[in-house]
Amino acid sequence: MDDIFVARVMSSPVHTVSPDTLVEDAANVMLDAEIGSVVVVDEGELIGILTSTDFVKIVAERKPKDRTPVSAYMSDADVTTTAQVPIASVAETMVEHGIHHVPVVDDDAVIGIVTTTDLASYLSRFQPASA
């Protein structure tokens, strides 16, 4: 897997929201697109990510979802990658940080996202089954 790069497995285009997008609206984007995360950008700059896991916290805290901006629940986007990083390296980073979504950036612009689903899908299509 060291010779397979992020660009081959990332999902693109990326669904983005602004930090003041209401949680309910972000949830609708995720449901409509059948995705597990949205990337939070402010004037094109990556500032965070909101995942389906974050919605567990939202529901548990019983916050009024129609009045809460995503910035209240998003995770910082401290972990990113570029399109030319080997997927084995990204997978290792995901395990190290206990995360399931990694934004793919190019000159600070978000160009894709790699998820554990993307990695599993790649492996299931291109890796021969062990005998």
Order of alpha helices (4+ residues) and beta strands (2+ residues): alpha-beta-alpha-beta-beta-alpha-beta-alpha-beta-beta-alpha
